[in-house]
C-alpha cells in the first residue's frame, strides 16, 4: 500500500510531533497524546485511541529520511503491526503482474507432490517471483492461472492420473483439473501427448510475505517428465484488488 506526497508530508509531520510528544512539551495520558503550540498552549492537536480499542497495536516509523520524490508505503506481516517505509513513485503505480514458465523438462516422482521449478519469466513487474515461488509484496486479492503438461506415452495401466495444485505458504490451497493419463494399449495407435495436462485457475487473498507455488502429482508408479516451454508449463499471477 502506498500514500501520496500529501500523505508523506503528514507522516513526516506526525513523526516530528510524536518525537516532541514523548520528549518535550506534551501531555500524555493513557488514551490521549496532546501536541501543543509552544507559544500558545491553547492551540493543540490530540491523538486519541478509540474507545473500543482491544489489544496492542504498533506502527513502526521509517529508520531513515526519504529521498526526493519517494512516497510512504505500509506493509503488514502481523495483524497488530504495521511498518512504514519509503518507496518510489514508480512502485506506487506498478501493478503486481507475473508470468513464468518451465524452460526444460523436469522429473516428477510418482505419488509425491512436486513443486514446479519455473526458471524463466516472461515478465515480473515488481520482482516478486524467484525459483518457482511468488512472494506477495503487498496484501490483496490475486488471480492465478496455470497449466502443466506431462510428456508421457506408452502407459497401459488404467486408473492413472495427473493433477496440479496451488500451494499457499506451503499448504494445498486448491486443486486443478485431475486428468486420466492417456494410454497406448494398442501399439498401432498414435499417442496424443497433449492429453496429459492439468489446468488451474483461482482467486485468493495474500498478505504481504505470503508465498504461492504450483505443484503437480502423478501416480504412474514411475518417474515422469514435465514438458518445458513457454506455451506448455506455465503460471500467471495478477493482483486484482
N, C-alpha and C positions, 0 to 999 in steps of 0.2 A: 504494500500500500504506500502511496506517495502523497505528499502535500505540495501545494502551490508555493510560490515565492512569498505570498502573504502569510501562509502557514509557517514558513521558515522564519519570517520576521517575528511572528508570535512566539514560536518555540524559543528563539534566541532571547526574546524579552522575558519569557517565562523562566528560562534557566537563570537569567540575571536576577530576577525578582526572587526566585527560590533561594538563591545564594544569600541575598540580603535578608530574606526572612529568617534564615537559620542563624546568621551570624551578626546581624546589625539590628536596625530599629524595627522590629516586627513583633507582633503579639501573636502567640500561637497557643491554641487550646487543643483539646482532644479531637475536635471536629473541624476547626477553622484555622486557616493561616491568613493573617492580615498584613497587607503590604501598604505602608503609609508613605505619603509625600513628606519627606523630612522637613520641608519648610512650612507644611500645612498639615497638621495631624488630623484635621477633619476630613481630609481627602484620602481615600484609600481604596484598595481592591481586596475583596475577600475570596479565597478559595475554600469552598465548603464541601465536606464529604456528604453524600446523600444519606438521608435518614434511614433508608433501608439497606445500607451497606452491610454485607456479610463477608467475612474472611479478610485476608490480607492481599493487597494488590500493589504492584510497583511498576513504575515507568523508569527505565534506565536511560539517562541522557547520553548523547554522543560524547566520546572522550576527547575529541578534537574540534577545532573550529572548521567550518565549511570552506571549501574552495569557491571561487567565483562561479555563479550560475548553478550551484548544487541545490538540491531540494531535500527536504526532510522525508524519510520513509520509516515505516513501522513494520517490525517483524515480530511474530509471536510463536514461541515454541512451547509455551505453557499458558494455560487459561488465565493465570494470575500475574503474568509478567509480560510487559511489552518493552521492546528495545528500539530506541530511536537511533538512526544512523543517517549519514549523508549519502545521496546518490545523484547521478547525473539526470538532466532533463530528458536525455535520450532513453534512459532506463525507465523513467516515469511513463513514457508514451509507448514503450516497446511491449507488444503482446507476447505471451508465452506460447510459442509455436515450435513444434519439433517433428521431424520425420527422419527415421533412421532405418537401416536395413542390414541384413547379413550379407557380407560380400562373398564369402566362401562357404562350402559345406561344413556342417557341424554335426558331430556324433551325438546320438541320443540313446542312452541305455534303455532297456525295457523296464516298464513298471516303476519308473522314477521320474518325479517332476524335475525337469531340467530347464534352467534359465537360458534363454536365448542370448547369445553374446553379440548383439548388434554392434558392429565395429565400424560402420560408415554412416555418415549423416548427410542427408540432402540439405537440411537447414536446422538450426538450433539458435533462435534469435537471442536467447538470454543465457546460453551456455549452461543449461540445466541437465543435459544428457551426457553420460560418460560410462563406458564399459557396460553397456546394456541396462543401465539404471537411470531413471529420471528422478531428480530430486527437486521438488517444488520450491521455488524461491519465495513464493507468497501464497497465502491461503486463498481458496476459491474452488469453483466447480470446473472440472476438466472433462473434456470429451476425448475418449481414447478409442482408437480403432487399430486392428492388427490382422495380419494373415501369416500363417506358416504353411510351408509346403514340404512334404517328405518325398525324397527320391527313393521310393520303394517299388520293387517289382518282384515277381516270382513268388509272392506269398500265397500259399494254397490252404492255409488253416483258417477255418471260419471263426467268427467271434472276435476278431482283432480290430482294434480301433486306434484313432489318434484324436487328441483333444488339446486345446490351448486354454490358458487361464491367465487372468490379470492378478498379480500379487501386489498387495499394498502393505508396505512395511514388513515384508517377508511372509505374509499370510495370504491364502487364496481369498480374493475379493469376488470374482465372478468367473464363470467358465464360458468358453467359446463353444462353437459347434463341435459335436462329437461325431466323427465320420468313420464309417466302416472302411477298413483298409481294402483297397482294390485287390482282387485275386487274379491269378493266372493259372487256373486249373486245367485249361486247355492249352497245350503247348503251341497250337497253331494260331491262337488268338493274339491280337495285338494289345499290348498293355497301354493303358491310358494313364500317364503319370499324374496329370492334374487332378485326378480324383482324390488324391491323398493330401487334402488340405483342410485346415481348420481356420475359421474366421471369428473375430470377436469385436464387439462394439459396446461401449457402456459410458455412463456419466458417473463420476464420483467426486466426492469432496476431499480435498487435500489441505492440510495445514502446511505452513512453511516448514521445510525439513522432512516432510513425508516422502517416501520413495515409492516408485511404481516400476514394475518389471513384467515382462511377458515370459511365461513358462510354457512348456509343452510336455506331453506324455504320450507314450505308445506302448502297446503290450504284445508285440510280435514275438517276444521271447528271444530277441536278438538285437544287437546294436544296429540302429538305422541312421540314415543321414538326412539332415535338413538341407533343402536346396538353397543355394546362395543366389543373390541377385536382387537389385532394387525393386523389381516387379514381382518377386517370388515370396520372400520372407521379410516382412517389414512391420513397422509400428508408426503411428502418427498420434500426436498429443496436442491439444489446443485448449487453452483456458478460455472458457466461455463467459464466466462471471466471477 
